[in-house]
Amino acid sequence: MFHAVVGAQYGDEGKGKMVDYFAVNADVVVRYQGGGNAGHTIVNEHGKFALHLVPSGIFNPETFCILGTGVVIHPAHLVRELRQLEDRGISTKRLIVSERAHLVLPYHVWQDAYEEEKRSRKVGTTLQGIGPAYQDKVGRYGIQIGEMIHLDSFRTRLEAAWAAKIERMPALADYGSFESMWAELVDAREVLLPHIADTLPFLMEAEQSQKHILLEGQLGIMRDLDWGVYPYVTSSSPITGGVFAGAGIPATAISRVTGITKAYTTAVGEGPFPTQLDNEIGQFLQDKGEEFGATTGRARKCGWLDLPALRMGAWLNGYTELALMKLDVLAGLEKIGVCVAYRWNGHTYSMPMPAYQLEDAEPIYEFYEGFSEDISNCRVYEELPKTARQFIEALEADLQIPIRYISVGPNRDQTIIRNEVVSLGK
């Protein structure tokens, strides 16, 4: 079975926790897109971890973890992450890196900083070199990680790519030298060589053997290159449609799609965010939810749940179920707001518009009665306060998708599983 786990908001929804949860029963976990510019925070019996490239299934010693063809990889950053895991007793021997995945090279990081500095309107990039790496991939200037295997030809390819980059962007020569970059790559190469392989035969064999294959995305639908708040988006496609090219599986393979959403909405970086609460409630959500980016440490903007974004994701991603994260953070609020639509230029919209319209959109809210009880010890749906259950069931009725998982804390066991989901009829 192929099971995709995708972000239903702006990223940072809690995918890492749920992939870690699902990976206990998974044979393979595949990361299918993105780079090290977003982190997955995981709390389990091994401790607390922030993963940036390594798939969240790495904590299951029986699970193979794949960095797919659609991922872009900074070699030194991946080596650092592997060493940090090994230092804490987590084996990384079952990590496989697709030979076709593209490299994030040091000059991509330099280019990222240079371009963001020159922009009059900032995109809010994390300055990890992800965008420039995807630019080179599309422009046919990129280098695949498998090319590192043959050292002489790799150097020749890198020299040519660096020369072409400097010709197009001479200012990058001020950021670093070719030889310092080469030394960094050679060091990383020694660690990564045993992990680089052709992942296509491996996945084909896993599917034919009826293995459980988990597909892990990065960020969420509102940061998708095509469907997100462009240009304040990532450089790849985190939606379900990105799975097939990024992992290397047929479009008919996926039988289960879990959308991950918080019980409220958060966003990092620039761009429109209609439900942002720039008040004491937003501060309450930020403080209680510990809303700070795992990669950059930047504070996340917080707001009420955005149903239009979830509706768009339900169509584009084809959710078969939802996981509602951080419900416990809402405890203590008298009222819980939900954006049910946007108003713009005299019209009402039930799904997100392009960013140039969304910037001026007015959210239309409905409010539900809050709850004050600490729910972090609840393990059965019926243990939740009545008003919390009414909130959940109202979301289901609107989206027509079962909320199968409810997270009430950061630990793996703080997850309520609903085997019997109530009727979705309004």
Secondary structure, 3 states (H helix, E strand, C coil): CEEEEEECCCCCCCHHHHHHHHHCCCCEEEECCECCCCCEEEEECCEEEEECCCCHHHHCCCCEEEECCCEEECHHHHHHHHHHHHHCCCCCCCEEEECCCEECCHHHHHHHHHHHHHCCCCCCCCCCCHHHHHHHHHCCCCCEHHHHCCHHHHHHHHHHHHHHHHHHCHHHHHCCCHHHHHHHHHHHHHHHHHHEECHHHHHHHHHHCCCCEEEEEEEEHHHCCCCCCCCCCCCCCCCCHHHHHHHHCCCCCEEEEEEEEECCEEECCCCCCCCECCCHHHHHHHHHCCCECCCCCCECEEECEEHHHHHHHHHHHCCCEEEEECHHHHCCEEEEEEEEEEEECCEEECCCCCHHHHCCCEEEEEEEEEECCCCCCCCCHHHCCHHHHHHHHHHHHHHCCCEEEEECCCECCCEEECCCCCCCCC
